Amino acid sequence: MLNRFIALLTLSFSLNSVAQHVSAPKEDLSGMIAAFRCSGALVSVGQELYDSALILSAGHCSADEPNYVHQSGYAKVDVSIRDQDEHGMHYYFDKSYNSLLLKNFKLASIYYGTMTKEDVTIFKALPSTRTLRARGLRIFTLAQELPQVGQELKLTSALWGKSKDCRVERIIKNNDEEMKLFGVEPEVPMENTILLSEDCEAKGGWSGSPLYDSKTRKIYGVASRVVEAREGSELYKPNAKARVLVSSVSKLSKCFDSRGELDLAHPACELPR
């Protein structure tokens, strides 16, 4: 699969290297998280849950079996996370943009995760959003709409402590369109993938990084993968760099009710159950 498109998930990081990356952030990382060798963000999807916080990241960041990313229509719902140590340290960032290693923080479960139509995961974590908000952490919201072509947004990796200013170049509707653009077809159905401008680059550890409006703190998607255009495709250029593709969250946002509870049976929810 990695020969066909390159996932942004960093395959191996030592705890020391993770700590080094997040020890002195230079960007506004409030509400961001570094975990599972990926990046993510604290999100609110309605009424805040009393007992947990919600973290948005990429679907492949929750993958722990080889076939997970290959199976069309596959999803994880309320899967407990038992072993925290193997995934390294988990950091939140406060309003002063200092890293916080919370000793009582743990990822309790995968609330929902899939790589069909959207490459997205929502983790449940402890302590609650209200507790974290009281400690100065700022919360993001999920966009129910797609971004506009030409819109300027930020892409931020908490793992690397860096942000990039990126422009939305195109919304790729489906696999057929992605095949025409790159000559590479995803192995699972993807819809409304956000193609970022050519000058917006990413590397290992950027998986799950939120693409958002810094003024509204509305997240439009999460970094999913980079793709190199093959010869004969629309976007092929000799010696061109791989392009960053972001999974939109517009479908995910419609799978939560007004109380912030996951409702996969909702008529507007199009993601697999």
C-alpha positions as CSV (number, residue, x, y, z in Angstrom):
1,M,0.0,0.0,0.0
2,L,2.8,2.4,0.8
3,N,4.1,1.9,-2.7
4,R,0.8,3.3,-4.0
5,F,0.4,6.3,-1.6
6,I,2.5,7.3,1.3
7,A,0.8,7.6,4.6
8,L,1.9,10.5,6.8
9,L,2.0,8.3,9.9
10,T,5.5,8.1,11.3
11,L,6.3,4.4,11.7
12,S,8.8,4.7,14.5
13,F,9.7,7.4,17.0
14,S,11.6,7.0,20.3
15,L,10.1,8.6,23.4
16,N,13.1,10.9,23.5
17,S,12.6,12.2,20.0
18,V,8.9,12.8,20.7
19,A,9.8,14.8,23.8
20,Q,12.3,16.8,21.8
21,H,9.8,17.7,19.2
22,V,7.2,19.1,21.6
23,S,9.5,20.6,24.3
24,A,9.7,24.1,22.8
25,P,6.9,24.8,20.3
26,K,7.2,28.0,18.4
27,E,3.6,27.9,17.1
28,D,0.1,28.4,18.5
29,L,-0.5,24.8,19.6
30,S,-3.3,25.5,22.1
31,G,-5.7,22.5,22.0
32,M,-3.4,20.4,19.9
33,I,-2.2,16.9,20.9
34,A,0.7,14.7,20.0
35,A,-0.1,11.0,20.5
36,F,0.1,7.6,18.7
37,R,3.1,9.1,16.8
38,C,0.5,11.3,15.1
39,S,-1.0,14.7,15.7
40,G,-4.5,15.7,16.5
41,A,-6.7,18.3,18.2
42,L,-9.3,18.6,20.9
43,V,-12.7,19.0,19.5
44,S,-16.3,19.7,20.6
45,V,-19.1,18.1,18.6
46,G,-22.1,19.5,20.6
47,Q,-22.8,19.4,24.3
48,E,-19.5,18.6,26.0
49,L,-19.3,15.2,27.6
50,Y,-18.8,15.3,31.3
51,D,-16.5,12.3,31.6
52,S,-14.2,12.6,28.6
53,A,-12.5,14.7,26.0
54,L,-12.7,14.1,22.3
55,I,-9.6,14.1,20.1
56,L,-9.7,14.2,16.3
57,S,-7.0,12.5,14.3
58,A,-6.5,10.4,11.1
59,G,-8.2,7.0,10.8
60,H,-4.9,5.2,10.1
61,C,-3.6,6.6,13.4
62,S,-5.9,4.1,15.2
63,A,-4.9,1.2,13.0
64,D,-3.4,-1.8,14.9
65,E,-4.0,-4.6,12.5
66,P,-2.6,-4.9,8.9
67,N,-6.0,-5.2,7.2
68,Y,-7.6,-2.2,8.9
69,V,-6.7,0.3,6.3
70,H,-7.5,-2.0,3.4
71,Q,-11.0,-2.9,4.2
72,S,-13.7,-0.9,2.5
73,G,-16.7,-0.2,4.8
74,Y,-14.7,-1.1,8.0
75,A,-15.1,1.0,11.1
76,K,-14.1,0.9,14.8
77,V,-16.8,1.9,17.3
78,D,-16.1,2.2,21.0
79,V,-13.0,0.1,21.1
80,S,-11.1,0.2,24.4
81,I,-7.4,1.1,24.3
82,R,-5.7,-1.1,26.9
83,D,-2.0,-0.6,26.4
84,Q,-0.9,3.0,26.5
85,D,2.8,2.5,26.9
86,E,3.5,1.1,23.4
87,H,2.3,4.3,21.8
88,G,4.6,6.7,23.7
89,M,3.9,9.9,25.5
90,H,0.8,12.0,25.0
91,Y,0.9,15.8,25.1
92,Y,-1.7,18.5,25.2
93,F,-0.7,22.2,24.8
94,D,-2.0,25.1,26.9
95,K,-2.8,28.7,26.2
96,S,0.8,29.7,26.7
97,Y,1.8,27.2,24.1
98,N,3.8,25.2,26.6
99,S,3.7,21.4,26.4
100,L,1.8,19.7,29.1
101,L,2.5,16.0,29.9
102,L,-0.6,15.1,31.9
103,K,0.2,12.1,34.2
104,N,-3.5,11.3,34.6
105,F,-4.2,11.7,30.9
106,K,-4.9,8.6,28.8
107,L,-6.7,7.6,25.7
108,A,-9.7,5.6,26.9
109,S,-11.1,4.4,23.6
110,I,-11.5,4.8,19.9
111,Y,-14.9,6.4,19.9
112,Y,-15.1,6.1,16.1
113,G,-12.5,5.4,13.4
114,T,-12.6,4.6,9.7
115,M,-10.7,4.9,6.4
116,T,-13.7,4.6,4.2
117,K,-14.9,7.9,2.6
118,E,-13.0,9.8,5.2
119,D,-9.7,8.9,7.0
120,V,-10.8,10.0,10.5
121,T,-10.7,8.9,14.1
122,I,-12.3,10.3,17.2
123,F,-10.6,9.2,20.4
124,K,-12.2,9.5,23.9
125,A,-9.6,10.6,26.5
126,L,-9.4,11.4,30.2
127,P,-9.8,13.9,31.8
128,S,-12.9,15.7,30.5
129,T,-13.0,18.6,28.1
130,R,-14.3,20.8,30.9
131,T,-11.3,20.0,33.0
132,L,-8.9,20.7,30.1
133,R,-10.7,23.9,29.2
134,A,-10.3,25.1,32.8
135,R,-6.5,24.5,32.4
136,G,-6.4,26.9,29.5
137,L,-6.7,24.6,26.6
138,R,-8.7,25.9,23.6
139,I,-11.2,23.6,21.8
140,F,-11.8,23.3,18.1
141,T,-15.1,22.5,16.3
142,L,-15.8,20.4,13.2
143,A,-16.9,22.0,10.0
144,Q,-20.0,20.5,8.5
145,E,-19.2,22.1,5.1
146,L,-16.2,21.7,2.8
147,P,-13.7,24.5,2.5
148,Q,-13.8,26.8,-0.5
149,V,-11.3,26.3,-3.3
150,G,-8.7,29.0,-2.8
151,Q,-9.3,29.3,0.9
152,E,-6.2,29.9,3.1
153,L,-6.1,27.6,6.1
154,K,-3.5,26.4,8.6
155,L,-2.1,22.9,8.9
156,T,-0.5,22.2,12.3
157,S,1.5,19.3,13.6
158,A,1.7,19.1,17.4
159,L,4.3,16.3,17.1
160,W,6.7,18.6,15.2
161,G,5.5,21.9,16.8
162,K,5.1,23.5,13.4
163,S,2.3,25.1,11.3
164,K,2.0,25.7,7.6
165,D,-0.1,28.2,5.7
166,C,-1.9,26.2,3.0
167,R,-4.3,27.0,0.2
168,V,-7.1,24.7,-0.9
169,E,-6.4,23.9,-4.5
170,R,-9.1,21.4,-5.2
171,I,-11.7,19.1,-3.7
172,I,-11.3,15.6,-5.1
173,K,-14.8,14.1,-5.2
174,N,-14.0,10.4,-5.5
175,N,-11.4,7.7,-6.4
176,D,-12.0,8.1,-10.1
177,E,-11.0,11.8,-10.0
178,E,-8.0,11.0,-7.8
179,M,-6.9,8.4,-10.3
180,K,-7.0,10.9,-13.2
181,L,-5.0,13.5,-11.2
182,F,-2.3,11.2,-9.8
183,G,-2.5,7.9,-11.7
184,V,-2.9,6.3,-8.3
185,E,-6.1,5.0,-6.8
186,P,-6.7,4.6,-3.1
187,E,-7.4,1.1,-2.0
188,V,-10.6,2.1,-0.2
189,P,-13.3,4.5,-1.3
190,M,-12.5,8.2,-0.5
191,E,-14.7,11.2,-1.0
192,N,-14.2,14.9,-0.9
193,T,-10.5,14.8,-0.3
194,I,-8.9,18.2,0.0
195,L,-5.8,18.8,-2.2
196,L,-3.5,21.4,-0.8
197,S,-1.4,23.8,-2.8
198,E,2.0,22.6,-4.1
199,D,4.0,24.7,-1.7
200,C,2.3,23.0,1.3
201,E,4.5,20.0,2.2
202,A,4.3,17.5,5.0
203,K,6.3,14.5,6.2
204,G,6.2,11.7,8.7
205,G,4.4,12.7,11.9
206,W,2.0,15.0,10.2
207,S,-0.8,12.4,10.1
208,G,-3.9,13.7,11.8
209,S,-2.7,17.3,11.8
210,P,-5.8,19.5,11.6
211,L,-6.5,21.8,8.6
212,Y,-8.4,24.7,10.2
213,D,-9.3,28.4,10.1
214,S,-7.2,30.0,12.8
215,K,-9.8,32.7,13.5
216,T,-12.9,30.5,13.9
217,R,-10.9,27.4,15.1
218,K,-13.1,25.4,12.7
219,I,-11.4,22.2,11.4
220,Y,-12.1,21.2,7.8
221,G,-10.0,18.1,7.7
222,V,-7.0,16.1,8.9
223,A,-3.7,15.3,7.1
224,S,-4.1,11.8,5.6
225,R,-1.4,11.1,3.0
226,V,0.9,12.4,0.4
227,V,0.7,11.2,-3.2
228,E,3.3,11.4,-6.0
229,A,1.7,11.9,-9.4
230,R,2.7,9.3,-11.9
231,E,3.7,10.0,-15.5
232,G,0.7,10.4,-17.7
233,S,-1.5,11.8,-15.0
234,E,-3.0,15.3,-14.9
235,L,-0.7,16.6,-12.1
236,Y,2.5,14.9,-13.2
237,K,5.6,17.1,-13.5
238,P,9.2,15.9,-13.7
239,N,10.9,16.1,-10.3
240,A,7.7,17.4,-8.7
241,K,7.3,16.8,-4.9
242,A,4.5,14.7,-3.5
243,R,1.2,16.5,-2.8
244,V,-0.6,16.6,0.5
245,L,-4.1,15.2,0.7
246,V,-6.3,16.0,3.6
247,S,-9.4,14.0,4.6
248,S,-12.4,16.2,5.1
249,V,-14.5,15.9,8.2
250,S,-17.8,17.1,6.8
251,K,-19.3,13.6,6.8
252,L,-18.0,12.8,10.3
253,S,-19.4,16.0,11.7
254,K,-22.9,14.9,10.6
255,C,-22.7,11.6,12.6
256,F,-23.0,13.4,16.0
257,D,-26.3,14.5,17.5
258,S,-26.9,17.8,19.4
259,R,-25.7,16.2,22.6
260,G,-22.4,15.3,21.2
261,E,-23.2,11.6,21.0
262,L,-22.2,9.4,18.1
263,D,-25.3,8.5,16.1
264,L,-24.3,6.3,13.1
265,A,-28.0,5.7,12.3
266,H,-28.7,9.4,11.7
267,P,-30.1,9.9,8.2
268,A,-27.3,12.5,7.5
269,C,-24.5,10.1,8.5
270,E,-22.9,8.5,5.5
271,L,-19.9,6.8,7.2
272,P,-19.7,3.0,7.8
273,R,-21.1,1.6,11.0
